[in-house]
Amino acid sequence: MQASSFHIGEHVVAPGTRRTVDLPVSVLSDHTPVTMSVHVLHGRRPGPVMFVSAAVHGDEVIGVEIARRLLKAPQLDAPELEKFKGTLMVVPIVNAFGFLNHSRYLPDRRDLNRSFPGSLKGSLAGRLANLFMTEIVNRADYGIDLHSAAVHRTNLPQIRVSPSQPETLVLAKAFGAPVILTSKVREGSMREAAQSKGKDVLVFEAGEGLRFDEMSIRAGVSGILRVMRTVKMLGPKGITRPKVRSILTTSSYWVRSPAGGLLRPFKSTGDVVEPQMLLGIVSDPFGESERNVVAEYGGLIVGRSILPVVNEGDGLFHIADVSEKYDAELTLDSLASQLEADPLFDEDEII
């Protein structure tokens, strides 16, 4: 059975083809038009519709590179597209305004990921959110939103999810990120708006703002392909399963700076810490006073500040509770080794 043509905006994508379409967003003050570009891969055979989005926050560029490599993956090239089931919509840059300005925000300083579901007659953020919901989320069965930590912070590759459907956690596990963190949806976020439509979105967090991290990029590309395999959009060829299960955690907390000054960290992302373990020291610029940074509870460091200049109350270490009996260090080492050896990343044009 052949699929019908796929309609998005004013564009039509024929079965068994792929193309980039531009959806009008706004016009800049100098009359330059701004669009949201979507690359659509429409399989010849019917199947699920999935979206992959990046740069909702304009400075989180790692997702843009993940999207680029995904679109060049051999599983999605022209010959393989004949076997492809369903439709994949990839939006590498949702917030073009922030991306061009190396900024998290839109020109009006609004956070796009606090502006969903948006409004056709609202602010610039509201109109962009509305466009994304109307043209992307409403057409999709599944979604994966790519993020990084903010500037001057870094995240261990992790899936964040608030499952309302049993299948969601299955897909999160299939992704194969080192950590799955179940967390509440934030008001105004894409995840909240999608969930109100009965659609859970996987959020992949990895690396830091305005920077690339090779292992995080590889984790993102391979994870998306695994999810596509799980929902039967792709066959198993060239897509490896994770050798160990992800570390599942349901709670986390931030260790905050006890004083302003200069931070000397002793621990990093991926380290397992015990209660009351020393994580670092904050000193004043004269070296006259020092304050210890201590873990209140044990767990796995899934994010941290990389800026040595800190203010009192700044979040320094993000620690996830690991209540199940995981060998966290072995899990992280195994997944990293698998990504290093994955033949998917041997091709020069992908790397």
C-alpha positions as CSV (number, residue, x, y, z in Angstrom):
1,M,0.0,0.0,0.0
2,Q,1.4,3.4,-1.0
3,A,1.2,6.4,1.3
4,S,-0.8,9.5,0.3
5,S,1.0,12.8,-0.3
6,F,2.0,14.7,2.8
7,H,0.7,18.3,3.2
8,I,2.5,20.9,5.3
9,G,1.7,24.6,5.0
10,E,1.1,25.3,1.4
11,H,3.5,22.5,0.3
12,V,2.9,18.9,-0.8
13,V,5.5,16.2,-0.5
14,A,5.0,13.1,-2.7
15,P,5.5,9.6,-1.3
16,G,9.1,8.3,-1.5
17,T,10.6,11.8,-1.6
18,R,12.3,14.4,0.6
19,R,12.4,18.1,0.4
20,T,12.9,21.3,2.5
21,V,9.9,23.6,2.9
22,D,9.9,27.1,4.3
23,L,7.1,28.2,6.6
24,P,6.8,32.0,6.9
25,V,7.3,33.4,10.4
26,S,7.8,37.1,10.2
27,V,9.6,40.0,8.5
28,L,12.5,41.7,10.2
29,S,12.6,45.5,10.6
30,D,14.8,45.8,7.5
31,H,12.2,43.8,5.5
32,T,14.2,40.6,5.5
33,P,11.7,37.6,5.6
34,V,12.2,35.0,8.3
35,T,11.0,31.4,7.8
36,M,11.0,28.2,9.8
37,S,12.6,25.6,7.5
38,V,11.4,22.0,7.8
39,H,13.0,19.1,6.0
40,V,10.4,16.4,5.3
41,L,11.2,12.8,4.5
42,H,8.0,11.1,3.3
43,G,8.1,7.4,2.9
44,R,6.5,5.5,0.2
45,R,4.7,3.3,2.7
46,P,2.3,4.5,5.4
47,G,3.6,4.8,9.0
48,P,4.0,7.1,12.0
49,V,4.8,10.8,11.7
50,M,7.7,12.0,13.9
51,F,9.3,15.4,14.3
52,V,12.8,16.2,15.5
53,S,13.4,19.8,16.5
54,A,16.4,21.8,17.6
55,A,17.4,25.4,18.6
56,V,14.1,26.2,20.3
57,H,16.6,28.1,22.4
58,G,18.8,29.8,19.8
59,D,22.1,29.3,21.6
60,E,21.7,25.6,22.0
61,V,23.5,24.7,18.8
62,I,24.4,21.1,19.5
63,G,20.9,20.0,18.3
64,V,21.4,21.7,15.0
65,E,24.4,19.5,14.3
66,I,22.6,16.4,15.5
67,A,19.8,17.3,13.0
68,R,22.3,17.8,10.2
69,R,24.0,14.4,10.8
70,L,20.6,12.7,11.1
71,L,19.6,13.9,7.7
72,K,22.9,12.6,6.2
73,A,22.6,9.2,8.0
74,P,22.8,6.3,5.5
75,Q,19.5,4.9,6.8
76,L,17.8,8.0,5.3
77,D,19.6,8.2,1.9
78,A,17.7,7.9,-1.4
79,P,17.9,4.0,-1.8
80,E,16.8,3.4,1.8
81,L,13.9,5.9,1.5
82,E,12.1,3.3,-0.6
83,K,11.8,1.2,2.5
84,F,11.0,4.1,4.8
85,K,7.6,4.0,6.6
86,G,5.8,7.1,7.6
87,T,7.1,10.7,7.7
88,L,9.9,12.5,9.4
89,M,9.9,16.2,9.9
90,V,13.2,17.8,11.0
91,V,13.4,21.4,12.1
92,P,17.1,22.1,12.8
93,I,16.5,25.7,13.8
94,V,13.1,26.6,15.4
95,N,14.2,30.0,16.8
96,A,16.1,31.5,13.9
97,F,16.1,34.9,15.6
98,G,18.0,33.6,18.6
99,F,20.3,31.4,16.5
100,L,21.5,34.3,14.4
101,N,22.1,36.4,17.5
102,H,23.7,33.5,19.5
103,S,21.0,34.1,22.1
104,R,18.6,31.9,24.0
105,Y,15.8,34.4,23.5
106,L,13.8,36.0,20.8
107,P,14.3,39.7,20.0
108,D,11.6,40.7,22.5
109,R,13.6,38.8,25.2
110,R,10.9,36.2,25.5
111,D,11.8,32.5,26.0
112,L,10.1,30.5,23.2
113,N,9.9,27.4,25.4
114,R,7.7,29.3,27.9
115,S,5.4,30.6,25.1
116,F,3.5,27.5,24.0
117,P,0.9,26.8,22.7
118,G,1.1,30.4,21.4
119,S,-1.4,32.5,19.5
120,L,-1.9,33.5,15.9
121,K,-2.4,37.1,17.0
122,G,0.1,37.2,20.0
123,S,3.7,38.3,20.4
124,L,6.4,37.2,18.1
125,A,7.1,34.3,20.5
126,G,3.5,33.4,20.6
127,R,3.1,33.4,16.8
128,L,6.2,31.3,16.4
129,A,5.0,28.8,19.0
130,N,1.6,28.7,17.3
131,L,3.1,28.0,14.0
132,F,5.2,25.2,15.4
133,M,2.2,23.6,17.2
134,T,-0.1,24.0,14.1
135,E,2.3,22.8,11.4
136,I,4.6,20.3,13.3
137,V,3.2,19.0,16.6
138,N,-0.4,18.7,15.4
139,R,0.7,16.5,12.5
140,A,3.0,14.3,14.5
141,D,2.5,11.1,16.5
142,Y,5.9,11.4,18.2
143,G,8.4,14.1,18.9
144,I,12.0,14.5,20.0
145,D,13.2,18.0,21.0
146,L,17.0,18.6,21.2
147,H,18.5,20.9,23.8
148,S,21.7,21.6,25.6
149,A,22.5,23.2,28.9
150,A,22.6,27.0,29.0
151,V,25.8,28.9,28.3
152,H,28.5,28.3,30.9
153,R,26.8,25.0,31.9
154,T,27.1,21.4,30.6
155,N,24.9,18.4,30.7
156,L,25.6,14.7,30.6
157,P,23.5,13.2,27.7
158,Q,20.1,12.5,29.1
159,I,16.5,12.1,28.1
160,R,13.9,14.1,30.1
161,V,10.4,12.9,29.9
162,S,7.0,13.2,31.7
163,P,5.2,10.2,30.4
164,S,1.4,10.2,30.2
165,Q,1.4,7.1,28.0
166,P,3.2,3.8,28.7
167,E,4.8,3.8,25.3
168,T,6.7,7.0,26.1
169,L,9.0,5.4,28.6
170,V,9.6,2.5,26.2
171,L,10.8,5.0,23.6
172,A,13.0,6.8,26.2
173,K,14.7,3.5,27.0
174,A,15.1,2.7,23.3
175,F,16.9,6.0,22.7
176,G,19.7,4.7,24.9
177,A,21.0,7.9,26.5
178,P,23.1,7.3,29.6
179,V,20.3,8.8,31.9
180,I,16.5,9.0,31.7
181,L,15.2,11.7,34.1
182,T,11.5,11.8,34.6
183,S,10.5,15.4,35.3
184,K,7.4,17.6,35.5
185,V,6.5,19.6,32.4
186,R,7.0,23.4,32.7
187,E,4.2,25.8,32.1
188,G,4.4,27.2,28.6
189,S,6.9,24.6,27.3
190,M,6.5,22.7,24.1
191,R,6.3,19.5,26.1
192,E,3.3,20.8,28.1
193,A,1.5,22.0,25.0
194,A,2.2,18.7,23.2
195,Q,1.0,16.7,26.1
196,S,-2.2,18.6,26.2
197,K,-2.8,17.3,22.7
198,G,-2.1,13.7,23.9
199,K,1.4,13.6,22.6
200,D,4.5,13.0,24.8
201,V,7.7,14.6,23.6
202,L,11.2,13.2,24.4
203,V,13.6,16.0,25.4
204,F,17.3,15.2,24.8
205,E,19.7,17.3,26.8
206,A,23.4,17.2,26.2
207,G,26.5,19.4,26.2
208,E,26.5,23.2,26.6
209,G,25.3,26.3,24.8
210,L,27.2,27.6,21.8
211,R,29.5,24.5,21.8
212,F,29.7,21.1,20.1
213,D,30.5,17.9,22.0
214,E,31.2,14.9,19.8
215,M,30.0,12.2,22.1
216,S,26.8,14.1,22.9
217,I,26.2,14.5,19.2
218,R,26.7,10.8,18.5
219,A,24.4,9.9,21.4
220,G,21.7,12.1,19.9
221,V,21.9,10.8,16.3
222,S,22.0,7.1,17.3
223,G,19.2,7.6,19.8
224,I,16.9,9.2,17.3
225,L,17.5,6.3,14.8
226,R,16.8,3.8,17.6
227,V,13.5,5.4,18.3
228,M,12.6,5.4,14.6
229,R,13.5,1.7,14.5
230,T,11.3,1.1,17.6
231,V,8.2,2.7,16.0
232,K,8.8,0.7,12.8
233,M,9.8,3.7,10.6
234,L,13.2,2.1,9.9
235,G,14.5,-1.5,9.7
236,P,17.3,-2.7,11.9
237,K,20.1,-2.3,9.3
238,G,23.0,-0.3,10.8
239,I,21.2,0.6,14.0
240,T,22.7,-0.9,17.1
241,R,20.8,-1.5,20.3
242,P,22.3,0.0,23.5
243,K,24.5,-2.7,25.2
244,V,23.3,-1.6,28.7
245,R,20.1,0.0,30.0
246,S,19.9,3.7,30.7
247,I,20.0,4.9,34.3
248,L,16.5,5.8,35.3
249,T,16.0,8.5,37.9
250,T,12.9,10.3,39.1
251,S,14.4,13.1,41.1
252,S,17.4,15.5,41.1
253,Y,18.6,18.6,42.9
254,W,21.1,21.4,42.5
255,V,24.0,22.0,44.8
256,R,24.3,25.8,45.0
257,S,27.3,28.0,45.8
258,P,27.6,28.8,49.5
259,A,29.4,32.1,48.7
260,G,30.6,34.3,45.8
261,G,34.1,33.9,44.5
262,L,36.2,31.5,42.4
263,L,35.2,27.8,42.1
264,R,37.7,25.0,42.1
265,P,35.6,21.9,41.1
266,F,36.8,18.4,42.0
267,K,34.0,16.5,40.3
268,S,32.4,16.6,36.8
269,T,29.5,15.2,34.9
270,G,29.2,11.5,35.0
271,D,30.8,11.2,38.4
272,V,29.0,9.3,41.2
273,V,29.1,11.0,44.5
274,E,28.2,10.0,48.1
275,P,26.4,12.1,50.7
276,Q,28.5,14.8,52.2
277,M,31.2,14.3,49.5
278,L,33.4,17.4,48.7
279,L,32.6,18.6,45.2
280,G,34.7,21.7,45.1
281,I,35.8,24.8,47.0
282,V,34.8,28.4,46.5
283,S,37.4,31.0,47.5
284,D,37.4,34.8,47.6
285,P,39.8,36.5,45.2
286,F,42.3,37.2,48.0
287,G,42.5,33.6,49.2
288,E,41.5,34.7,52.7
289,S,38.3,32.5,53.0
290,E,37.3,29.2,51.5
291,R,33.9,27.5,51.5
292,N,33.4,23.8,50.8
293,V,30.8,22.8,48.2
294,V,29.3,19.5,49.5
295,A,26.8,17.1,48.2
296,E,23.7,16.9,50.4
297,Y,22.7,13.5,49.0
298,G,24.5,11.0,46.9
299,G,23.8,10.4,43.2
300,L,25.1,11.0,39.7
301,I,26.2,14.4,38.5
302,V,24.2,15.0,35.3
303,G,25.0,18.7,34.9
304,R,27.3,21.3,36.2
305,S,28.5,24.9,35.9
306,I,31.8,25.3,33.9
307,L,32.2,29.0,34.8
308,P,34.7,29.4,37.6
309,V,33.4,32.8,38.6
310,V,30.3,32.2,40.8
311,N,27.8,34.2,42.9
312,E,26.3,33.0,46.1
313,G,23.3,30.8,45.2
314,D,24.5,29.9,41.7
315,G,23.7,26.3,40.7
316,L,27.0,24.4,40.6
317,F,26.2,20.7,40.4
318,H,23.0,19.0,39.2
319,I,22.8,15.6,40.9
320,A,20.3,12.9,40.0
321,D,19.2,10.4,42.6
322,V,20.1,6.9,41.6
323,S,17.9,4.7,43.8
324,E,18.1,1.5,41.8
325,K,21.1,-0.7,41.9
326,Y,23.0,0.6,38.9
327,D,26.7,0.4,38.3
328,A,26.6,4.0,37.0
329,E,30.2,4.3,36.0
330,L,30.1,0.9,34.1
331,T,26.9,2.1,32.3
332,L,28.5,5.3,31.2
333,D,31.7,3.7,30.1
334,S,29.9,1.0,28.2
335,L,27.7,3.5,26.3
336,A,30.7,5.8,25.5
337,S,32.6,2.8,24.2
338,Q,29.7,1.7,22.0
339,L,29.4,5.2,20.5
340,E,33.1,5.4,19.8
341,A,33.0,2.1,17.9
342,D,29.6,2.7,16.1
343,P,30.2,2.2,12.3
344,L,27.5,4.9,11.7
345,F,30.1,7.5,12.5
346,D,32.9,6.1,10.3
347,E,31.7,8.0,7.2
348,D,33.7,11.2,6.6
349,E,30.6,13.1,5.4
350,I,28.8,12.4,8.6
351,I,31.6,13.3,10.9
